[in-house]
Amino acid sequence: MPVSRSPSHDTKPAPRKRSIWPWVLIGLAAVLAVLGAALPASVVAHFLPRSVQAEDFSGSIWHGSAGMLTVNAHPAGALEWRLHPAALLGLAVAADVHWVKTGFVVDALVNVDRQGFAAHGIKGGGPIEDLQDFGVAAGWSGNARIDFNEIKGDSQSLSALGEVQVSNLTSSQIAEGADLGDYDLTVGAGGVASDGTVTAQLKDLGGPLDLQAVVRFSAKQHLGLLTGTVKERGEAPPALHQQLQNLSQLRGLDPQGRVPIDLEFTTP
């Protein structure tokens, strides 16, 4: 007697349901794009901190500019931005920013979300005297170059990694305004403490002074301290040579023949 076979099942698998979420996201992105193009750039003013004021807007919220900024009542130049639409889908804001303060220019990619903020690829520079409205290097002149990999923070912490190089540094109060050379200020890993105090290494890149120092700055106290040692090089101008001689008589010399220095400074 032949063995009976069970009936064959040739039914095809049910087709998978396609997710509608990609289409929802595309639609949402389209709506945001239309709104971004329609809304004026001045809408940004409603989201700025109280310490920041902006005027002279142009363009849209998507790609716009503010021709006049003030921070804590100090003139802060102008800003142009271009938003990245994809970040809005993740409830974040990302934008390429271009900041100009007279001859000082900085470009960066800025991200802001619920966790905090981050700025990447911060590059630029210009005359440091154009930053004196912020209390930076008051009474000094020279050209600075900024190159930071990132600056990021949240409600509890802040971190930074990068450097600032200054060339042809001069001061009317030092060596009768003679060129003091070139310098590098580096903020390394762990350079920002939990209380916001920034510690950076300062060294010369050639010139009349052999400088090795550490700079500590507290934004909360608006107070900074430069400590280290300095030694004259052979090309030092006579006025600088005399000032170093006077300083060495007051402070003495360390075993390496260097003059210890402690310089306190404040910012507004």
C-alpha positions in Angstrom: 0.0 0.0 0.0 1.6 3.3 -1.0 2.6 5.7 1.7 0.3 8.7 1.7 1.8 12.1 1.3 0.8 15.1 3.3 -0.7 17.8 1.2 2.0 20.3 0.0 1.8 23.9 1.0 2.9 26.2 -1.8 1.7 29.4 -0.2 4.1 32.4 -0.6 5.3 34.4 2.4 3.3 37.5 3.1 4.9 40.6 1.8 6.7 42.8 4.3 5.0 45.9 5.3 7.1 48.9 4.3 7.9 51.3 7.1 6.3 54.8 6.6 8.9 56.5 8.8 11.4 57.3 6.0 8.6 59.1 4.2 7.5 60.9 7.4 11.1 62.1 7.9 11.4 63.2 4.3 8.1 65.1 4.6 9.2 66.6 7.9 12.5 67.7 6.4 10.6 69.3 3.5 8.4 71.2 5.8 11.3 72.4 7.9 13.1 73.5 4.7 10.1 75.6 3.6 9.7 77.1 7.0 13.4 77.8 7.2 13.4 79.6 3.9 10.2 81.6 4.8 11.1 82.7 8.3 13.3 85.8 8.6 16.8 85.6 10.2 15.5 87.9 13.0 13.6 85.0 14.5 17.0 83.9 15.9 16.9 86.9 18.3 14.2 85.1 20.4 16.6 82.2 21.2 19.7 84.2 22.3 20.8 84.4 25.9 20.1 87.6 27.7 23.7 88.7 27.6 23.7 88.6 23.8 22.0 91.2 21.6 21.7 91.1 17.8 20.6 93.6 15.2 20.8 94.3 11.5 19.5 90.9 10.4 19.4 89.7 6.8 18.5 86.5 5.0 16.5 83.7 6.5 16.7 81.6 9.6 18.1 78.9 7.3 21.0 81.0 5.9 21.2 84.4 7.5 23.4 86.9 9.3 23.3 89.5 12.1 25.4 92.5 11.2 25.7 93.8 14.8 26.2 91.7 17.9 26.9 92.8 21.5 27.9 90.5 24.4 27.5 91.9 27.9 27.1 95.4 26.3 30.4 95.0 24.4 30.5 95.2 20.6 31.0 91.7 19.3 31.2 92.0 15.5 28.9 90.2 13.0 27.8 86.6 12.5 26.7 84.6 9.5 25.3 81.1 9.7 24.1 78.2 7.6 21.9 75.6 9.2 22.3 71.8 8.6 18.7 70.5 8.1 19.4 66.9 9.0 20.3 67.9 12.6 16.8 69.2 13.1 15.3 65.8 12.7 17.3 64.7 15.8 16.1 67.7 17.8 19.4 69.4 17.5 20.8 72.5 15.8 24.0 72.3 13.7 25.3 75.2 11.7 28.4 76.5 9.9 29.2 79.9 11.4 31.4 82.7 10.2 32.2 85.4 12.8 33.9 88.7 12.0 35.1 91.4 14.4 36.7 94.1 12.3 39.8 92.2 10.9 39.4 89.2 13.1 37.7 86.2 11.5 36.7 82.8 12.8 34.9 79.8 11.2 33.5 76.8 13.0 30.9 74.1 12.9 28.6 74.5 16.0 26.2 71.8 17.4 23.6 72.4 20.1 21.3 69.7 21.5 19.7 68.7 24.8 23.1 67.6 26.2 24.9 70.8 25.6 27.0 72.4 22.8 30.1 71.6 20.8 32.1 73.6 18.3 34.5 71.8 15.9 37.2 72.9 13.5 37.5 76.4 15.0 40.0 78.2 12.8 40.7 81.8 12.0 42.6 84.8 13.3 43.5 88.4 12.8 44.9 91.4 14.8 44.5 90.9 18.5 43.8 94.6 19.1 40.4 94.0 17.4 39.5 91.8 20.5 40.1 94.5 23.1 36.3 95.1 23.5 36.3 91.8 25.3 39.3 92.7 27.5 41.6 90.4 25.5 45.2 91.6 25.4 44.3 95.2 26.3 47.2 97.4 25.3 48.9 94.8 23.2 49.1 94.3 19.4 50.1 91.5 17.1 48.5 88.9 14.9 46.8 85.8 16.2 46.0 82.4 14.6 43.4 80.2 16.2 43.2 76.4 15.6 41.0 74.5 18.0 39.9 70.9 17.4 36.9 71.4 19.6 35.3 73.3 22.4 32.3 71.6 24.1 30.3 71.8 27.3 27.1 71.2 29.2 25.6 72.5 32.4 28.3 70.8 34.5 31.5 70.8 32.5 33.6 72.4 29.7 36.4 71.1 27.6 38.7 72.5 24.9 41.6 71.2 22.8 43.7 73.5 20.6 46.1 76.4 20.4 46.5 80.1 19.7 49.7 81.4 18.1 50.6 85.1 18.2 53.2 86.7 16.0 54.9 90.1 16.2 53.7 90.7 19.7 54.2 94.3 21.0 53.2 96.5 23.9 53.7 100.2 24.3 54.6 99.6 28.0 57.4 97.0 27.3 60.7 97.8 25.6 59.3 101.0 24.0 57.0 99.0 21.8 59.7 96.7 20.4 58.8 93.4 18.7 58.7 90.8 21.4 58.5 87.8 19.1 56.1 84.9 18.5 54.3 82.7 21.0 52.2 79.6 21.3 49.4 79.1 23.8 48.2 75.5 24.0 45.2 74.0 25.8 45.6 70.3 26.1 43.5 67.4 27.3 42.2 68.2 30.8 43.1 71.8 30.4 39.7 72.9 31.7 38.8 72.1 35.3 35.3 71.3 36.6 35.0 74.9 37.9 35.7 76.3 34.4 39.3 77.4 35.2 41.4 77.1 32.0 45.1 76.1 32.2 47.3 76.5 29.1 51.0 76.2 28.3 52.7 79.3 27.0 56.0 79.2 25.2 57.9 81.4 22.7 58.4 80.5 19.0 61.5 82.6 18.6 62.4 86.2 19.3 64.2 88.2 21.9 62.7 86.3 24.9 63.1 82.6 25.9 59.8 82.1 27.7 58.3 79.1 29.5 55.1 79.7 31.4 51.7 78.5 32.5 48.5 80.6 32.2 45.5 80.0 34.4 42.3 81.8 33.9 39.0 81.8 35.8 36.1 83.0 33.8 34.0 83.2 37.0 36.4 85.5 38.7 37.5 87.3 35.5 41.1 86.7 36.8 44.2 85.2 35.2 47.7 84.4 36.3 50.8 83.9 34.2 53.7 82.1 36.0 56.9 80.9 34.6 60.5 82.0 33.8 62.0 84.2 31.1 65.5 84.6 29.7 67.0 87.2 27.4 68.2 86.1 24.0 71.1 87.9 22.2 68.8 89.8 19.8 66.9 91.6 22.6 66.7 95.4 22.0 68.4 97.7 24.5 65.2 98.8 26.1 64.1 95.2 26.7 67.5 94.3 28.0 67.3 97.1 30.6 63.8 96.0 31.8 65.0 92.4 32.2 68.0 93.6 34.2 65.7 95.6 36.5 63.3 92.6 36.9 66.2 90.2 37.7 67.4 92.5 40.5 63.9 92.4 42.0 63.2 88.8 41.5 66.6 87.2 41.3 67.6 84.3 39.0 66.8 80.6 39.3 69.6 78.0 39.0 69.3 78.1 35.2 69.9 81.8 35.1 66.2 82.5 34.3 64.0 85.3 35.8 60.9 84.1 37.6 57.7 86.0 36.6 54.2 86.2 38.1 51.8 88.4 36.2 48.1 88.8 37.2 45.5 90.2 34.8 41.8 90.7 34.8 39.1 90.9 32.1 35.7 92.7 32.2 
